[in-house]
Amino acid sequence: MIRSRNRACGVEDIKAKRRLHESALRKARKEKQLISKRLPRGLQDDGENMEIRETSVTQEEVLQLYQRIQHGSDDRLAALRCLRRVLQLKEAQQIFVRFENSIHVLNGLFTSNLTSVQLEAAQCLLELSHSDDPSVSLVCLPATPYLLTYLSGQSAKFTELCLYILGNLAAENEAVRSQLLVQGVIQALSVCLQSPHGAVVEATAYSLSQMLQAKEAGEKIIPAVLEANLTARLIHLLDLDSEFGMQIAVECAWCLHYILIYPVARCLGNLIASDEGVRCKVQFHDDDLLRALSVFLRGFLQSRPFVTRECLWLLNNLTAGERQFCSIIFCHNLVPVFLQLIPFSGGINTLVLMLLGNIAELGLEYCENLQQQTGLFPALCTTLSTADPEVARLTLEVLNLIFLHCRQACARFANQNGILALEMAQYHCNQEIRVRANFLIDSYFADKAV
């Protein structure tokens, strides 16, 4: 019996170690592997095993190959094939890019009207793009316009090759990514995602994931991806019953992983704003949803402010005319969370004010709860003094709703220097703001205004 127990423990130990090992592999996949570059050897034109066996190369050898492809000799194609193999070596890559006009010569061959030469030149670019030296990929920058142009070509194989080159070049270099954005890479990838060829779709998702992992993705890349409506296609490709396989679904899932909360908030927001919104709201009466959104509001504010904006837009759709949602906001004391966002521009403050307006529109009970919130009126006095007409207008609308439904709020507002803020608004550069400020003073503070 003792022996049996010991054996069982041994089996459990093995299982535990296996689980730890699998967990480590998953962690490596998440944190490291996806930012690595790819060199898809399966794209070789001649079907030969092109893995290089040499371990070193001299500058003279690389120079001879460069001269053979540069001067248009009869064996240019053979020289390109040799160069492709040699460029698998890091030292050869660094030697080659130091030659004068080397990339321009390679680009010239890449744009050749001879398919075989063009493909071999592309393979050479692929090897260079795979370099772990960021300076090498930067030297390849002049190739990006041609790579993007060929994404719309007729050859699926060549398109796939160009996509992997682009993905590799974009992996580590912000200058490359910035140029690609200007050149319309997101629109080009959007077209490629619609390809009927699975290999092209997979390569597209790989290139997109490389862009989305960039440190500047939140501000520059993800908004462009969302503007191009790529998330809908990515979500569609997650369907394992589609014409494509698991690997493509995985690539698309990782793309969404780098965006993720945003498309979820956008989809919910669109659903609530649609004709089916009334029925949908009934299904979303859940405390957890509002609590989660409040966490996202704060969690992404500094790193990805567009996520905060999207969550606020969703909250606006959820709270419009909805007493239950607005009640949940007070139950979980979420108004202070919203007030912390008021100092932020870029559309965040206007969405917060619209949200406060949704609450105030519901009448006495909600306005009483609002006016008791510490910091509400000081925050509104601040937005009232802004030069932005839209922010000032929304502030005056919120104040009017609160005063209209809850007259006792007038005294609280006056005691927090509110009248002075309204009087200052009478001198706003926008005439509508001046008129609205005058209206509030005449309607609620005529006996107290100076």
N, C-alpha and C positions, 0 to 999 in steps of 0.2 A: 504493500500500500504506500509506504514511504517512497519507494522508487517511482511509483506511478505519479505521486504528487510532484516529485522533483521533475519528472519528465514533462508534466503539464506546465509547470512553471517555465521550463526551458522553451516550450512552444510559444508561450505567451511573451516571453522575452524577445524571441525572434520576431513575432508579429509586431511588438512595440517598436523594435529597431527598424523594421520595414516601414512602419507608418511614419517614423521620424525621417527616414531616408526619402520617402515619397513627399513628405512635407517640404523638405529641403529642396527637392527638385522643383516643386511648384513655386517655391519662393524664388528660386533662380530664374525660372521662366518669367515670373512677374517682374523682377527687379533688374534683370540683366539681359536675358536673351533677346527680348524684344527691341532693345536699343542697339543690338548688334547689326552689322551690315550683312548682306547676303550675296553670295556668288553662285547663282544657279547654274551648275555645270551642265545640266540637262539641256541648256540652250545652245550647245555646241553645234555648229553647222555641219561639220563633216562626220560627226558621230565617233570621232576618235577620242581616246583617252588623252586629254591634253594636260594632265597634271605634270608639272615639271619635276624632273628628278635631280637637277643640279641644285647645289646649295649655295652657290655664289656666282657672281658675274662681274666682269671688269667693265670699266667705263668704255674702253675701246670696243668691246663686243656690242655694247648697247649703241654706241655711236655708229658702228657699221650698219646695224639694223636700221637706225634712224636715217642714215644716208641712202640706204636702199629704197626705203619707202618715200623719201623726200624727192629723189631725182627721177622717179617714174621709170625705174628699170623694169625689164621684162618679168623679173621674178618678184614684183611688188607684193603679189598675193602671198607667196611663200614667205616673204620677209615679214609681212603682217602677222602671219600665223606664228612665226618664231618669236616676234615681238610680244604677241599676246602671252605666250608661255613664259617668256623672260620677265614680263611685268607682274608675274605672280610673286616675284621676290621684292621685298621692301626696298633693298638697296638699288635695284634696277628702276623702280618707280621714281625714287629720288633723283637718280642720275638722269633719267629721261626728261622729267619736267624742268630740269635746269638747262637743257639745250634750248637755244634761241628758237622761238616760234614752233616749238615741238607740238603744243596743243593746237595751234592754228593749222599745222600740217595735218594732224590727226583729224581735226574737224573737216578739213577739205576732203579727206578720204571718206569720212563719215557721211558726207553729203554727195558722194560719188553716184553717178548713174549706173555704175556696175554693182549689181546686187551683192556679189561675192565679196568685193572689196569693201563695200559699205558695211556688211555684216561683220567682217573681221575687224574693221576699225571700231565698230561698236563694242566688240568683245574686248578690245584694248581699253576702251573707255570704262568698260565694266570693271576690268582689273584695277584701273587707277581709282575708280570710285570706291573700291573695296579697301583702299589703303587706310591704315589706322593713324596716319599722319594727317591732321587737319589741313596742313598747308598744301598737300597734294590735291585734295578735293577742291580747295579754293582755286588752284590753278586751272581746274576743269570748268570753272565758271562760264567761259565763253561758249561752252557746248550746250548750255541749257536752252537757248532759243530753238536750236535744231532738234533737241530731244523732245521738246513740247510740240513742235511742228509734226514730228513723225508719229506722235500718239494718234493722230487721225489718219494714219496710213492704212493700206489694205492688208498688210501682212500682220496677222495676229502674233506670230513669233517675234517679229521685229518690234512690235508695240510692247510686248511683254519685256523684251530686253531693255528697251528705253525706260520703261517704268522702274525696273530694278536699278538702273543707273541713277535715275532721279531720286529714288528712295535712299540709295546709299549716299549720294551727294548731300542730301538734305539732313542726313542723320546727325551730324555734329557741327555744322557750320551755319551760323545765323545769317551771314552775308549771302550764302547760297539760298537759304529759305526766303530771305527778303526779296531777292531778285526774282525768285520763282513766283512769289505772290504778285509782284508787279506784272510779271509776264502772263499771269492768268492760269497758274497751275491748278487752282481749285476747280475752275470751270472745265479744264481739260480732264481732270480726274473724274469729274461728274459724268462726263461723256463716256469715259472708259468703264465706269461702274455699270453702264448699261450694255456692255459688250455681251454677245452670246457665247464668247469663248471663256471657259472657266479659268484658264491660266492667266488671261488678261485681267479678269476680275480679281483674282487672288493677288496678282502683282500690284494692281491699283490699290487694294486695301492695305498691302504692305507699305507702299509709298505714302499713303495717307496717314498711316499709323506713325511713320517716322516723323512726319510734319507735326502731328498732334502731340508728340512727346516733348516738343521744344519748350524751353522756359518761357518764351514769349507767346506760346500758343493761346493762352487765355485772352490776350488783348488783340492779337493780330490774326491768328489762324482759325480758331474755333468760330468766331463770329462769321468769317467768310464761308466756312463749311456749312454753318446753319443758314446763312443767306442763300446758299446754293441748294438748300433742302436735301443735302446728302444723307442726313440721318434717316429719312424715310426709306431710302434705298438700302441703307445698311441694315436697318431693322428687318426689311423684307428678306434680305439675304441670310438672315439668321434661321430661316425656315429650312430645316434639314430635308424636307420633302421636295425642295425646289430642284431645279435641274443641276445644281452644283452640290458639291460634297461638303463633308465636315470641315476640311481645312479652310475653305472660304468662309464658312460660318464663324470659325475661330478668329480669323483675321478681322472680320467685320465686328465681332464682339469686342476685340481689343480696341478697335477704333472708337466704338461707343464707350468703352471703359474710360478713355481719356476725356470724353466729353461728359459723362453719363447723365448726371442729374439733369442737365439742361434739356435734352430731348424729352425726358419724362415730364418735366414741368411744362414744356411747350405743348406736348400732346394733351395733357390734362387741361391746360388753359384753353386750347382750341376746342376741346370737347365741351367744356363748360360754356364757352362763348357761342357754341353752335345752336341750331334750332332744337337740338335734343338736350340742351343744357339744363332745362328745368327738371327733366326726369333724371338726368345724371347727378344733379346736386343731391338728390335724395340718397343716392348710394355713397356719397362722399361725406356724409355727416359723421365724421370720425375724428376724435380728439387727436389721435396719433398723426393724422395728416397735417394738421395745423402745427403741432409741436415739431414735426420733422421740418416743415417749411421754415419755422422760426430758427431752427438750428442752421439750416442752409443759408438763410439770410445773413447770419453773422459769420458763419464759417468760411464763406467764399467772398466776403466783402472786399478784402484786401487783395487776394490773389486772382479772383475771377469775378469782378463786379457785375458782369453781364448775367451771371447766374443769380445774383441777388435781384437784379432787375426782373428777370424772368419769374422768379418766385413771387415777387411783389405783384406782378401782373396776374399770376394765377390766383393770388389771394384777393386781388380786386374782383376778379370774376366770381370767386367763391362767395364773397361777402355782399355783393350787390343785391340788395333787397332780401337778404337772408338773415333773419333774426337768430336762428340757431347757431350759425357760424360766428356771428358777432358776439353772441353770448359766450361761446367757447373762448373767444379771444380774451374776454374779461376774466373768465374762470381760471385761465392759465396765466393771467397777468402778462399778456403779450404786448400791450400798448407801450410799456417802457422800451421794449425791443425796437418797436417801430420808431419811437422818438429818437433813439440813438442814431438812426439812419438819416434823420432830417438834414444834418450838416453836409451830407454827401450830394454832389451834383451828378451830372451825367444821366439824368432821368430818374435817379433813385428818390430824390426828395419829392418830385412831382407825384410819383406813384404812392409814396407814403401819404401825402396829402389827399390824394384821391381815395385811399383806403380809409383815412379818418373821416372823409366826407361820406363814404358809404355807411359808416357806423352812425354818424350824426343824423343822417337822413331818416333813421328808424324811429326818431322821436324822443320823448322826455326821458324815459328810463336810460337810454343809451347815452344821451347828452349829459345827464347827471353823472353817470359813470366816467365819461370822458373828462368833464371839467374837474373832477376830483383827482385826476392823475397828476402826480407831482411832475413838474417839468413841462406839462403840455403848453401852458400859455407862454412861458419864456421861449420855448422852441418856436411857437407860432409868431411871436414878436420878432424873432430873428429872421424867419423867412419873409415876414412882412416888409423888412427893410432891404430885401435883395433887389438887385437891378433887373433880375429876370422877371418879365411881366407875367409869364405863365405861373411861376411859383407864387408870386404875390397875389395873383388872381385866385388861385386855388386856396391860399391861406384865408383870404377874405370870405370865400364861400364857406369854408369850414367854420369860421367864426360866426358868420351869419346864421348858419344852421344851429349852432350851439346856443346862441343868444335867443333865437326864435323859439326854440323848444324849452329852454331852461334859463329863465330870466335871472335866477340867482347867480348864474355864471358871470353875469356882467360885473357884479361887485368883485368877484374873485379876480377877473381879468383886470379891472381897474386898479386893484391893490398890487398888481404885479407889473406896473408901468405900461399897461396895455394901451391906455388912452394916448400916452405920448407916442407910442409906436404908430397908432392910427393917424395921429396928427402929422407925423413925419411922412406917412404914406400919402398925405394930401399933396405933397410936393414931388411925387414920383414922376419920372419922365414919361410914363404912359398915361394917357388921359383916362382910359377906362379904369385904371387903378385909382386915380384921383377921385373919380366919380363914386366908385364903390366904397372907398374909405370915408368920403363925406356922408354917404348913405348910412353907414354903420354909426358914425358919430351922431348924426341927427336922430337916428332911430332909437339908439340905446343909451347915449351918453350926452344928450343935449344939455342937461343941467350940470354936467361935470366938466365939459370941455373948456379949455382956456380960450 
